[in-house]
Amino acid sequence: MKAALGVGDDATPNPLTVPAAPAGATPAAAAARAGASSVSGPDLAVDSIRALYVQTPASLAGNLVGMLLMASVYWPLASTAALLGWLGVGSLLWLLRLAHYLRFLRQPDADDATLQRWRGGWRALVLSQGAMWGVAAWLFWGLGTPYHLVVLILTVVSYCLGSVQLLATQPRIFVAFISLVLIPTIVRIATDTRQAWNIELAIVLTLLFGLTLLMARTYGTALGRAITLKRRTDELAAQLRVEAGIAEEARRAAEAASRAKTQFFAAASHDLRQPLHAMGLFAEALRQKSRDPEVAALVNSINESVDALEGLFGELLDITRIDTGGVDVNPAPVRMRDLFSRLRLHFEPTAFEKGLMLSFRGEQHVAQADPLLLERVLRNLVSNAIRYSDDGGVLVSCRLRSTAAGPRLLLQVWDSGIGISAASLPRIFDEFFQAQSNRPLEAHHRKGLGLGLAIVKRLTSLMGTEVTVQSRPGHGTVFSLWVPVGKAPRAVEGVLPVDAKAPLGLTLQGRLIAVVEDEAAVREGLVVLLQAWGARVVSFDTVDGVRAWLAGAAAEAPDLLLVDYRLPQGTTGIDALVAIRARFAPQRLPAIVITGSSLGGHEDEAVRHDYHLLIKPVLPNKLRAMIAFKLGVRPAA
């Protein structure tokens, strides 16, 4: 009979085959598959037991209706003792099954061993009820009219068919149950010689017996698969939770590594900027002490080298900030005339030195974009164009164009340079990649790390647009990007910004400047340079040194505070500022803080403590411009 039902165990239908783990599967996936493969064992049996209890209310309702129907139909016909005895046994079994069900409701989270133990009692009760209905055929068959016989047969057959859903996952119990119900009924009908059609009816019931077995097999297989799939779904959900946890841990680890990389690079750049900063200061001090043209040329070369290294640091830090989400986008109206003026002041000397013509077109337009990001994009593109052009010129244009999205501005940077080969174009925006042309690159062409265009790509993405490139080797290149049209802001009167690299004279005659710097070379360079500009200088390397000076009677209020941010013993330049300003209150002492740290976070402190910030390495021209601004000194020609 088990073969007929297609099962090999009391409690489990046909198990679904679980595929083997593929090669290269992760341990979590392998564990999940291993768990899934056990679905056809004890786990599935327990699920089947729980399914039995879930369907118990419907079974109890069917039994109750059947007993009431038999009582109402055969009360006038059957022996009172036989009917009451049958109803009494049936009611007792019904109450015991109800008690079993209520116990399950009280302990819905019972462990597997408890459920397995409860199944034994449940089986005994179900088989007893099957025997009770088999006895009903012997007690009530032949009583009354054919109507009563039809009611008896329909009730018994319906009871068997209804048990398919309940017992399909318990094949042995199901076979025993319907055998206890139908076999006595078939035998009783076949042996009733008073009915001429008793054999035919017995054969029909035998066929129904077989069809019920087939129905149970089909339903049991489907239900078994449903339970297996449910268990498999639970296993996959558990696997997904495990792998999601692993992915979340990997994401957090990657973020931590990115933060650590940023912090390490910032800390390392601080130490690397210190000697560059000192180099620029000493070079400028040397210029002040010597009027020899050759010395001036050497100082210019040193400053150019420091400037180039500063540019490299800037590129690396830009990439780091963009990749770690440290760049905010704040669109605003941008006058192209003002932007082009700044670009012209910055790049015109370089273009003139190379014999290139630097031109700008479309200055009358106004764009809607982040001013700082847009300027940085154009600076990188113009810098690249000048670097890779040896003759001809560079054109920066802004033109109004109609698009499907409405009017937009097309910004382009054209050059007549060496061009970019077709093989290099797909990688032109990759980090640390420098395009190749059809001719060898000169030394000045290879300058830099190959990060300029990678920064351009990231910045334009942040701005919600993209940059495209077209090039003909030997003829030139054009970079293009689209930006929205903006409304012209109201004119604001003011002075043009001073170019940090423009020559600037400055006299600090009689001014007292307090310098707090723990790096001896940098401190010495600052002192020498400030003294060359005519200032008196008091210098300290620690906050304790500042406090000792302030405690003396000879302490004099300085005109300017020039302090390093990071100082020994866990102190900062802010501690020095607070101490000096507290000593000479209520005088308002202007302050400049110099730091080698590239990480953000100083802006709020700068507002709160009223100082301006400079990032190392600080070129002397930048320092002179900032000091002139803070002291209100008019630069000398």
C-alpha positions in Angstrom: 0.0 0.0 0.0 2.9 2.4 0.7 4.0 1.8 -2.9 0.6 2.7 -4.1 0.7 6.0 -2.2 4.2 6.7 -3.5 5.7 7.3 0.0 8.3 5.6 2.1 7.5 6.8 5.6 4.6 7.3 7.9 5.2 10.9 8.4 6.7 12.1 5.1 5.4 12.3 1.6 7.7 12.2 -1.4 10.7 14.4 -0.5 11.9 16.9 -3.1 15.4 16.3 -4.2 17.7 19.2 -3.1 20.5 19.9 -5.6 24.1 19.7 -4.5 25.9 22.9 -3.7 27.7 24.2 -6.8 31.5 24.5 -6.8 32.7 27.7 -5.2 29.6 28.1 -3.0 30.1 30.2 0.1 30.0 28.5 3.5 26.8 30.3 4.3 25.2 29.0 1.1 26.5 25.5 1.7 25.1 25.5 5.3 21.8 26.7 4.0 21.7 23.9 1.4 22.6 21.4 4.0 19.8 22.6 6.1 17.4 22.4 3.1 18.5 18.8 2.4 17.3 17.8 5.8 13.7 19.1 5.1 12.7 15.6 4.1 13.6 14.3 7.6 12.4 15.2 11.1 11.7 18.8 10.2 9.2 17.8 7.6 7.6 15.3 10.0 7.1 18.0 12.6 5.6 20.4 10.0 3.2 17.6 9.1 2.2 17.1 12.7 1.5 20.8 13.1 -0.6 20.7 9.9 -2.7 17.9 11.5 -3.5 20.1 14.5 -4.3 23.1 12.3 -6.9 21.1 10.4 -8.4 19.5 13.6 -11.3 22.0 14.0 -12.7 21.1 10.5 -12.4 17.4 11.3 -14.1 17.8 14.6 -16.9 19.8 13.0 -17.4 17.1 10.4 -17.5 14.3 13.0 -20.0 16.2 15.1 -22.3 16.9 12.1 -22.1 13.2 11.1 -23.0 11.9 14.5 -25.9 14.3 14.9 -27.2 13.3 11.4 -27.0 9.6 12.3 -28.8 10.2 15.5 -31.6 12.2 13.9 -32.1 9.7 11.0 -31.9 6.4 13.0 -33.3 7.4 16.3 -36.8 6.0 15.5 -35.3 2.9 13.8 -32.3 1.6 15.7 -32.1 0.0 19.1 -31.9 2.7 21.7 -29.1 0.9 23.6 -27.1 0.4 20.4 -27.5 4.0 19.2 -26.7 5.5 22.6 -23.7 3.3 23.0 -22.4 4.3 19.5 -23.1 8.0 20.3 -21.4 7.7 23.7 -18.2 6.2 22.3 -18.2 8.7 19.5 -18.7 11.7 21.9 -15.9 10.4 24.2 -13.5 10.1 21.2 -14.6 13.6 20.0 -14.0 15.2 23.4 -10.6 13.5 23.7 -9.6 14.9 20.3 -10.8 18.3 21.3 -8.7 18.1 24.5 -5.7 17.2 22.3 -6.3 20.2 20.1 -6.7 22.6 23.1 -3.4 21.3 24.5 -1.7 22.2 21.2 -3.2 25.7 21.3 -1.9 26.2 24.9 1.6 25.1 23.8 2.0 26.3 20.2 5.8 26.3 20.5 6.1 22.8 21.8 9.4 21.2 20.9 9.8 18.5 18.3 10.0 15.6 20.8 6.8 16.7 22.5 4.9 16.8 19.1 6.2 13.4 18.2 4.9 12.0 21.5 1.5 13.7 21.0 1.2 12.2 17.5 0.9 8.7 19.1 -2.2 9.6 21.0 -3.6 11.5 18.0 -3.2 8.4 15.8 -5.0 6.2 18.3 -8.0 8.5 18.5 -8.3 8.9 14.7 -8.2 5.1 14.2 -10.8 4.6 17.0 -13.1 7.1 15.2 -12.6 5.2 12.0 -13.5 1.9 13.7 -16.6 3.7 15.2 -17.9 4.6 11.7 -17.2 1.1 10.4 -19.3 -0.3 13.3 -22.1 2.2 12.3 -22.5 0.4 9.0 -23.1 -2.9 10.8 -25.5 -1.3 13.3 -27.6 0.8 11.0 -27.5 -1.0 7.6 -30.8 -2.5 6.5 -32.9 -0.3 8.8 -35.7 1.8 7.3 -36.3 2.6 3.6 -33.8 3.0 0.8 -33.6 6.7 1.8 -32.0 5.7 5.1 -29.6 3.4 3.3 -28.5 6.3 1.0 -28.0 8.6 4.0 -25.8 6.0 5.7 -23.7 5.4 2.6 -23.3 9.1 1.7 -22.4 9.9 5.3 -19.7 7.2 5.5 -18.3 7.9 2.0 -18.2 11.7 2.7 -16.4 11.1 6.0 -13.8 9.1 4.1 -13.4 11.7 1.4 -13.1 14.5 4.0 -10.3 12.6 5.7 -8.1 12.9 2.6 -7.1 16.5 3.4 -6.4 15.7 7.1 -4.5 12.4 6.7 -2.8 12.8 3.3 0.6 13.3 4.9 0.1 10.3 7.2 -0.2 7.5 4.6 -0.3 4.5 6.9 -2.8 6.1 9.2 -4.9 7.1 6.3 -4.9 3.6 4.8 -5.8 2.1 8.2 -8.5 4.7 8.8 -10.4 4.2 5.5 -9.9 0.4 5.8 -11.6 0.5 9.2 -14.4 2.6 7.8 -15.0 1.2 4.3 -14.1 -2.5 4.5 -16.7 -3.3 7.2 -19.2 -1.3 5.2 -18.4 -3.1 2.0 -18.6 -6.5 3.7 -21.9 -5.6 5.4 -23.4 -4.6 2.1 -22.1 -7.6 0.1 -23.5 -10.0 2.7 -26.9 -8.5 2.8 -28.8 -10.9 0.6 -32.1 -9.1 1.1 -31.0 -6.5 -1.5 -30.8 -7.6 -5.1 -28.2 -5.0 -5.9 -26.0 -5.6 -2.9 -23.0 -7.0 -4.9 -23.1 -4.1 -7.4 -23.2 -1.6 -4.6 -20.3 -3.3 -2.8 -18.3 -3.2 -6.1 -19.1 0.6 -6.4 -17.9 1.2 -2.9 -14.7 -0.8 -3.6 -14.0 1.4 -6.6 -14.6 4.5 -4.4 -12.1 3.0 -1.9 -9.5 2.8 -4.7 -10.2 6.3 -6.0 -9.9 7.7 -2.5 -6.5 6.1 -2.1 -5.5 7.6 -5.5 -6.8 11.0 -4.4 -4.9 10.8 -1.1 -1.7 9.9 -3.0 -2.1 12.9 -5.3 -3.1 15.3 -2.6 -0.4 14.0 -0.2 2.3 14.5 -2.9 1.1 18.1 -3.5 0.9 18.9 0.2 4.3 17.3 0.9 5.8 19.5 -1.8 4.1 22.5 -0.4 5.5 21.8 3.0 8.9 21.1 1.5 8.8 24.3 -0.4 7.8 26.2 2.7 10.7 24.7 4.6 13.0 25.5 1.7 11.7 29.1 1.6 12.4 29.4 5.3 15.9 28.0 4.8 16.5 30.5 1.9 15.1 33.3 4.0 17.5 32.3 6.8 20.3 32.1 4.3 19.4 35.5 2.9 19.5 37.0 6.4 22.9 35.4 7.0 24.3 36.7 3.7 22.7 40.1 4.2 24.4 40.2 7.6 27.7 39.2 6.0 27.2 41.9 3.3 26.4 44.5 5.9 29.5 43.6 7.8 31.5 43.8 4.6 30.0 47.2 3.8 30.8 48.5 7.3 34.3 47.1 7.0 34.7 48.8 3.6 33.4 52.1 5.0 35.8 51.8 7.9 38.7 51.1 5.6 37.7 54.1 3.4 37.6 56.3 6.5 40.9 54.9 7.7 42.4 55.5 4.3 41.2 59.1 4.3 42.4 59.7 7.8 45.7 58.1 7.1 46.2 60.0 3.9 45.3 63.3 5.7 47.6 62.6 8.6 50.4 61.6 6.2 49.8 64.6 4.0 50.1 66.8 7.1 53.6 65.5 7.8 54.5 65.7 4.1 53.3 69.3 3.9 55.4 70.5 6.8 58.8 70.4 4.9 57.1 71.9 1.8 55.7 74.7 3.9 59.1 75.4 5.4 60.8 75.2 2.0 58.5 77.9 0.6 59.1 80.1 3.6 62.9 79.8 3.5 62.9 80.4 -0.2 61.0 83.6 0.1 63.2 84.7 3.0 66.2 84.1 0.8 64.6 86.3 -1.9 64.2 89.1 0.7 67.8 88.9 1.7 69.3 88.7 -1.7 68.7 90.9 -4.8 70.7 88.6 -7.1 68.6 87.8 -10.2 70.0 84.2 -10.2 68.8 83.7 -6.6 65.4 85.2 -7.5 65.1 82.7 -10.4 66.1 79.8 -8.1 63.5 80.9 -5.6 60.9 81.1 -8.4 61.7 77.5 -9.4 61.5 76.4 -5.8 58.1 78.0 -5.4 56.9 76.5 -8.7 57.9 73.1 -7.4 56.1 73.6 -4.1 53.1 74.9 -6.1 53.2 71.7 -8.2 53.4 69.5 -5.2 50.5 71.4 -3.6 48.5 70.7 -6.8 49.2 67.0 -6.5 48.1 67.0 -2.9 45.0 68.9 -3.9 44.1 66.3 -6.6 44.5 63.4 -4.2 42.5 65.0 -1.5 39.8 66.0 -4.0 39.4 62.3 -5.1 39.3 61.3 -1.4 36.7 63.8 -0.5 34.5 63.0 -3.4 34.7 59.2 -2.9 33.8 59.6 0.8 30.8 61.9 0.2 32.5 65.0 1.6 31.5 67.3 -1.2 28.2 69.2 -1.0 26.5 70.6 -4.1 24.9 74.1 -3.7 23.6 75.4 -7.1 23.4 79.2 -7.5 23.5 81.7 -10.4 27.0 81.9 -11.9 28.0 84.8 -14.1 30.2 83.4 -16.8 31.9 86.8 -17.1 33.2 86.6 -13.5 34.1 83.0 -13.8 36.0 83.6 -17.1 37.8 86.5 -15.5 39.2 84.3 -12.7 40.2 81.7 -15.2 41.9 84.3 -17.4 43.9 85.7 -14.4 45.0 82.2 -13.4 45.9 80.8 -16.8 46.9 83.7 -19.0 50.5 83.9 -17.8 51.0 80.1 -18.4 49.4 80.3 -21.8 51.5 83.4 -22.7 54.7 81.6 -21.6 53.9 78.7 -24.0 53.0 81.1 -26.8 49.3 80.0 -26.8 46.3 82.2 -27.2 43.7 81.8 -24.4 40.3 83.0 -25.5 36.8 83.1 -23.9 33.4 83.3 -25.7 29.9 83.7 -24.3 30.7 85.8 -21.2 27.2 87.3 -21.2 25.5 84.0 -20.1 24.5 83.0 -16.6 24.6 79.4 -15.5 22.7 77.6 -12.6 25.3 75.4 -11.0 27.5 75.1 -7.9 30.1 77.9 -8.4 33.0 76.2 -6.8 32.5 72.8 -8.5 31.9 74.4 -11.9 35.0 76.5 -11.6 37.1 73.5 -10.5 35.8 71.5 -13.5 36.8 74.3 -15.9 40.2 74.8 -14.2 41.1 71.2 -14.6 40.0 71.2 -18.3 41.8 74.4 -19.1 44.9 73.2 -17.3 44.9 70.0 -19.3 44.3 71.9 -22.6 47.3 74.2 -22.0 49.5 71.4 -20.9 48.9 69.3 -24.0 49.0 72.2 -26.5 52.4 73.5 -27.9 51.0 75.9 -30.4 47.7 77.4 -31.5 45.5 78.2 -28.6 42.8 77.3 -26.1 39.2 78.4 -26.4 36.6 78.3 -23.5 33.1 78.9 -24.8 29.6 79.1 -23.4 26.6 78.9 -25.9 22.9 78.8 -25.4 21.3 75.7 -27.1 17.7 74.4 -27.3 17.3 70.8 -26.1 14.4 68.5 -25.5 14.5 69.5 -21.8 14.5 73.2 -22.7 17.2 75.8 -23.1 20.6 74.8 -21.7 24.1 76.1 -21.8 26.8 74.2 -23.6 30.2 74.7 -22.0 33.2 73.6 -24.0 37.0 73.7 -23.7 38.7 73.5 -27.1 42.5 73.1 -27.7 44.8 72.6 -30.6 47.0 70.2 -28.8 48.4 66.7 -29.5 44.9 65.0 -29.3 43.9 61.7 -27.8 44.2 58.4 -29.6 41.1 56.3 -30.2 42.5 53.6 -27.9 42.8 56.0 -25.0 39.4 57.7 -25.3 37.4 55.0 -23.3 39.8 55.3 -20.4 40.4 59.0 -20.4 38.4 59.6 -17.2 40.0 56.7 -15.2 42.2 57.4 -12.2 46.0 57.5 -12.7 45.5 57.2 -16.5 47.3 59.5 -18.9 46.2 59.5 -22.5 48.6 58.5 -25.2 48.9 60.2 -28.6 50.5 59.2 -31.9 53.8 60.9 -30.8 55.9 60.6 -27.6 54.9 62.7 -24.7 57.1 65.5 -23.5 58.1 65.8 -19.9 55.6 68.6 -19.2 52.9 66.5 -20.8 53.5 63.7 -18.2 53.2 66.2 -15.3 50.7 65.1 -12.6 49.1 61.9 -11.5 46.4 61.6 -14.1 43.7 62.5 -11.7 42.5 65.8 -13.2 39.9 64.2 -15.6 38.8 61.7 -13.0 38.0 64.6 -10.7 36.1 66.3 -13.5 34.1 63.2 -14.1 33.1 62.9 -10.5 32.3 66.5 -10.0 30.1 66.7 -13.1 28.3 63.6 -11.8 27.7 65.4 -8.5 26.3 68.3 -10.4 23.8 66.1 -12.3 25.5 66.3 -15.7 28.3 64.6 -17.6 31.3 65.5 -19.5 32.0 64.2 -23.0 35.1 64.3 -25.1 35.9 64.3 -28.8 39.4 64.3 -30.2 41.5 64.1 -33.4 45.1 63.1 -32.8 47.4 65.8 -34.0 44.6 68.4 -34.3 43.1 68.9 -30.9 40.5 68.0 -28.3 37.2 69.4 -27.1 35.5 68.6 -23.7 31.8 69.4 -23.4 29.2 69.6 -20.6 25.7 70.9 -20.3 24.5 73.1 -17.4 21.1 74.7 -16.8 20.4 78.4 -17.6 20.4 80.6 -14.5 19.0 84.0 -13.7 21.4 86.9 -13.4 22.1 87.8 -9.8 22.0 91.4 -8.6 25.3 93.2 -9.1 27.4 93.4 -6.0 30.0 96.1 -5.6 33.3 94.9 -4.4 36.9 94.4 -5.2 38.3 91.8 -7.4 39.9 88.9 -5.5 43.7 89.1 -5.3 45.5 86.4 -7.1 47.5 84.4 -4.6 50.3 83.9 -7.1 50.6 87.6 -8.2 53.6 89.5 -6.9 52.6 91.3 -3.7 54.6 93.7 -1.6 53.9 94.0 2.2 55.4 96.1 5.0 54.8 95.1 8.6 57.1 97.7 10.1 56.6 97.9 13.8 53.9 95.2 13.9 54.2 92.4 16.6 53.2 89.0 15.4 52.9 86.0 17.8 53.8 82.7 16.1 52.9 79.3 17.7 54.4 76.4 15.7 55.8 73.1 17.1 57.8 72.2 13.9 61.2 73.9 14.4 62.0 74.3 10.6 58.6 75.8 9.9 58.7 78.1 13.0 62.2 79.3 12.0 61.1 79.9 8.4 58.1 82.0 9.6 60.2 84.1 11.9 62.8 84.8 9.3 60.2 85.7 6.7 58.1 87.9 8.9 61.2 89.7 10.1 62.2 90.3 6.5 58.8 91.9 6.0 59.6 94.3 8.9 57.6 92.6 11.7 58.7 91.9 15.3 58.1 88.3 16.2 57.6 86.3 19.4 57.5 82.6 18.7 56.5 79.5 20.8 56.4 75.8 20.2 53.8 74.8 22.8 50.7 76.2 24.6 52.6 76.0 27.9 55.3 78.3 26.4 52.5 80.8 25.4 51.1 80.7 28.9 54.5 81.3 30.5 55.0 84.3 28.3 51.6 85.7 29.1 52.3 85.3 32.8 55.4 87.6 32.5 55.2 91.3 32.9 56.9 91.9 29.5 54.0 90.4 27.6 52.7 92.8 24.9 49.5 92.5 22.9 50.4 91.2 19.5 48.9 92.7 16.3 48.3 89.3 14.8 48.3 85.6 15.9 49.8 83.1 13.5 49.3 79.6 15.0 49.6 76.0 13.9 46.4 73.9 14.5 48.0 70.7 15.8 50.4 71.2 18.8 52.1 68.8 21.2 50.6 67.2 24.3 47.1 67.0 22.8 46.7 70.7 22.5 45.7 72.8 19.5 46.2 76.3 18.2 42.7 77.1 19.5 44.0 76.7 23.0 46.8 79.2 22.3 44.2 81.7 20.7 41.9 81.5 23.7 44.8 82.0 26.2 46.2 85.1 24.4 42.9 86.7 23.7 41.8 86.2 27.4 45.0 87.9 28.5 44.6 91.0 26.3 40.8 91.3 26.4 38.9 93.2 25.3 41.2 93.9 22.4 40.2 92.1 19.2 43.3 90.2 18.1 43.1 88.9 14.5 44.2 85.4 14.0 45.3 83.0 11.2 45.4 79.3 11.8 47.7 77.1 9.6 47.1 73.4 9.4 48.3 70.5 7.4 45.1 68.5 8.0 43.0 68.2 4.9 39.9 66.8 6.7 37.0 69.1 7.1 35.6 70.2 10.5 37.6 73.4 11.0 34.9 75.7 9.5 32.6 75.8 12.5 35.6 76.4 14.8 36.8 79.2 12.5 33.4 81.0 12.8 33.2 80.3 16.6 36.7 81.5 17.4 37.0 84.2 14.6 40.0 83.1 12.6 40.9 82.4 9.0 42.3 79.1 7.9 45.2 78.3 5.6 46.1 74.8 4.5 49.8 73.8 4.2 51.9 74.2 2.3 51.2 77.9 2.3 53.0 79.9 -0.4 54.5 83.2 0.8 52.2 85.1 -1.6 49.2 83.5 -0.1 50.4 84.2 3.4 51.2 87.9 2.5 47.7 88.3 1.1 46.0 86.9 4.1 48.1 89.0 6.6 47.3 92.1 4.6 43.7 91.3 4.7 43.7 90.5 8.5 45.6 93.7 9.4 44.0 96.0 6.9 47.4 96.7 5.4 47.4 98.1 1.8 49.8 96.0 -0.2 52.8 98.0 -1.5 53.7 97.9 -5.2 
